[in-house]
Amino acid sequence: MVDRTKAPEARPITHIDIEQVQTEHLENGIPFHFIKAGTQEVVKIELLINAGSFREARPQASFFALGLLAEGTATKTGSEISQMVDFYGAQIDTSAGLEFSTVSLYCLTKHCGTLIPLLRELVEESVFPKEELEILKSRQLHNLEINRERPSFVAGNRFKQTLYPDHPYGKPVTEADIEAINREDCLEFHKKWIKNNYQILLSGNYDDNTVAEIKKHFGQNTAYPDSRKRKEVLAQDTQPEKKRITMEKAMQCSLRIGKRLITKTHPDFFNLSLLNGVLGGYFGSRLMKKIREEKGYTYGIHSTMIPMIQDGYWMISADVKAESVDQAIADIYKEIEILRTEKIPAKELELTKNYILGQFLSSITNPFSLAEKFKAVYLYGVGYSYYDDFLENLHNTTPEDLLATAQKYWDPATMSQVVTGPKPAENED
């Protein structure tokens, strides 16, 4: 009999058995990825489109093309589509990214036979009604006007522009871009980059009928395999910059500090991710303790590794009291310098490792998160061995390893910095 007065013995995790997505191809060559898991009768069908900002002939064409897919087809109006989706308790989401875009259907397993044909119709027969385009354009112009009053939005945009000038990674959205979009731009992007140019990812507790319906409705279309080839647009090297943008109406400052780094395929990526965790990757990190808890300059400060297909960057972000922003920046650089000159104490490193491992384990508990783990490696050109390497590196990385990594990558002289907000109040004598 189990003695529940005693805590179970703690044991190190030496192996993570991730349930893996399986892949086959439909008759027309479209890749079909699937993972059956979970107990609830719910499925997600996601179309992975190998297109985004990189493919645009006109800026914002991908956003508007994806955003209007469910606003009307050859046989249904946007209102009829919305009513049908609501009637079956389903949900359709679209997302236009830099390198990839997605169209997702969430529904009950029993309704897949009805809704899969609708999903196919959206991506194959959307007509992009002009009136709906104008409504979406008006909404985006309004959102842009509001966002430009937010220091965090301006800081984020300007920081990416600093790292990636004249490159899709850093190009901001402008009023001119939105106003210039027309229905023909959406039709062209759809025909060239969305229609029949996707892979299918099925996850959840689906049945044989779901698979049969996918093969029936998606397997007979004419595919365009050549259009899946990715064209590289290499970012040019840039010099670090420090910019301050005055926004007098702002109540506080928003800051960004960081630099371009490496992609997921680089051998140093894991060590940098672990080092980032120590600095600002979770609530118990050094930046949170120093800038938030000890100094009270902000409610939250974070550092993040942002990997992309062709490049990657690292960024510290925080919203800070205007009168404290300069001191906060100085303290941030002090914390970076400590990591470049002193080894991380073993106890602190172990705590960070346990947090990272715990977060990972909590992210593989349902079929949809397992599908996300698949995308996180597949779309970046690595396999499931990435997760085996993750666990091995987590156990074996030493304070000496991270000290060397910090010295190699985190020289403050190579970092860019952007601050937006009001000018700090001058100190009175």
BELQUIUR-V277562 format. One line per field, one symbol per residue. burial: # if it has 24 or more other ideal C-beta (glycine too) atoms within 12 Angstrom, else .. Layout:
burial->???
This chain:
burial->...............#.#.##....#...########....###############.################..#.#..#..##..#.#.##################.###################..##..##..##..#...#.###############..#######...##..#.#.######################...##.###.###.#.#.........#.#..#.....##.#..#.#############...###############..####.###..#.##..######################.######.###.##.###...#...##.###..##..#...#..##############.#.#.##.###.##..#.#.###.##..##.#.#########.......
